[in-house]
Amino acid sequence: MSEQRKSGTKQMSFAQVEYGAKKKLTRRDIFLAKMETVVPWGRLASVVEPHYPKSGRRGRPPIGLDRMLSVTFWRWALVNARRF
């Protein structure tokens, strides 16, 4: 028996591959792409990092700095979008 049949995976057809490449961009995808170009994430993380809590203490471990910054900016953008 071939490896594909053993694992239960099927080979994608040309139509499936072509359709998969034509995914419709959602508003979220567009917004995140704009955020990547506008916000200097590296510089921002280097400024915040010395003040961000480190793991190794008791209690719940902190969320990663990159994730926390993106969530914070996402919330900020949503709040400001509702004001206008």
One Martini backbone bead per residue (centre of mass of N, CA, C, O) as a GRO file, in nm:
protein
   84
    1MET     BB    1   0.099   0.034   0.018
    2SER     BB    2   0.073   0.352   0.024
    3GLU     BB    3   0.131   0.631   0.211
    4GLN     BB    4  -0.137   0.781   0.154
    5ARG     BB    5  -0.330   0.550   0.243
    6LYS     BB    6  -0.229   0.510   0.532
    7SER     BB    7  -0.283   0.819   0.627
    8GLY     BB    8  -0.547   0.937   0.453
    9THR     BB    9  -0.444   1.105   0.225
   10LYS     BB   10  -0.495   1.339  -0.035
   11GLN     BB   11  -0.467   1.451  -0.340
   12MET     BB   12  -0.462   1.740  -0.495
   13SER     BB   13  -0.610   1.919  -0.715
   14PHE     BB   14  -0.590   2.171  -0.936
   15ALA     BB   15  -0.844   2.318  -0.841
   16GLN     BB   16  -0.771   2.330  -0.538
   17VAL     BB   17  -0.509   2.488  -0.569
   18GLU     BB   18  -0.626   2.734  -0.718
   19TYR     BB   19  -0.842   2.809  -0.503
   20GLY     BB   20  -0.645   2.842  -0.258
   21ALA     BB   21  -0.501   3.102  -0.391
   22LYS     BB   22  -0.808   3.259  -0.397
   23LYS     BB   23  -0.833   3.401  -0.136
   24LYS     BB   24  -1.021   3.593   0.048
   25LEU     BB   25  -0.992   3.897   0.179
   26THR     BB   26  -1.013   4.014   0.481
   27ARG     BB   27  -1.030   4.267   0.698
   28ARG     BB   28  -0.823   4.149   0.886
   29ASP     BB   29  -0.595   4.098   0.681
   30ILE     BB   30  -0.570   4.393   0.592
   31PHE     BB   31  -0.511   4.515   0.868
   32LEU     BB   32  -0.254   4.347   0.934
   33ALA     BB   33  -0.092   4.443   0.690
   34LYS     BB   34  -0.091   4.742   0.772
   35MET     BB   35   0.040   4.708   1.050
   36GLU     BB   36   0.312   4.595   0.946
   37THR     BB   37   0.385   4.870   0.789
   38VAL     BB   38   0.342   5.091   1.026
   39VAL     BB   39   0.463   4.925   1.258
   40PRO     BB   40   0.762   4.919   1.457
   41TRP     BB   41   0.811   4.634   1.618
   42GLY     BB   42   1.112   4.627   1.698
   43ARG     BB   43   1.130   4.903   1.841
   44LEU     BB   44   0.896   4.861   2.037
   45ALA     BB   45   1.008   4.608   2.180
   46SER     BB   46   1.279   4.741   2.279
   47VAL     BB   47   1.133   4.945   2.471
   48VAL     BB   48   0.950   4.738   2.643
   49GLU     BB   49   1.126   4.494   2.746
   50PRO     BB   50   1.253   4.606   3.021
   51HIS     BB   51   0.936   4.629   3.145
   52TYR     BB   52   0.875   4.342   3.101
   53PRO     BB   53   0.784   4.059   3.222
   54LYS     BB   54   0.931   3.781   3.357
   55SER     BB   55   1.004   3.475   3.391
   56GLY     BB   56   1.028   3.275   3.708
   57ARG     BB   57   0.792   3.331   3.860
   58ARG     BB   58   0.524   3.329   4.013
   59GLY     BB   59   0.267   3.207   3.849
   60ARG     BB   60   0.171   3.336   3.571
   61PRO     BB   61   0.279   3.346   3.267
   62PRO     BB   62   0.370   3.551   3.040
   63ILE     BB   63   0.308   3.692   2.760
   64GLY     BB   64   0.423   3.754   2.479
   65LEU     BB   65   0.530   4.046   2.352
   66ASP     BB   66   0.424   4.034   2.062
   67ARG     BB   67   0.135   3.954   2.135
   68MET     BB   68   0.068   4.192   2.323
   69LEU     BB   69   0.106   4.418   2.117
   70SER     BB   70  -0.103   4.322   1.905
   71VAL     BB   71  -0.349   4.321   2.094
   72THR     BB   72  -0.336   4.614   2.183
   73PHE     BB   73  -0.360   4.738   1.897
   74TRP     BB   74  -0.624   4.602   1.818
   75ARG     BB   75  -0.798   4.729   2.040
   76TRP     BB   76  -0.736   5.024   1.980
   77ALA     BB   77  -0.851   5.020   1.691
   78LEU     BB   78  -1.142   4.939   1.766
   79VAL     BB   79  -1.210   5.176   1.951
   80ASN     BB   80  -1.146   5.404   1.739
   81ALA     BB   81  -1.347   5.305   1.517
   82ARG     BB   82  -1.612   5.359   1.695
   83ARG     BB   83  -1.589   5.676   1.719
   84PHE     BB   84  -1.636   5.737   1.391
   0.00000   0.00000   0.00000
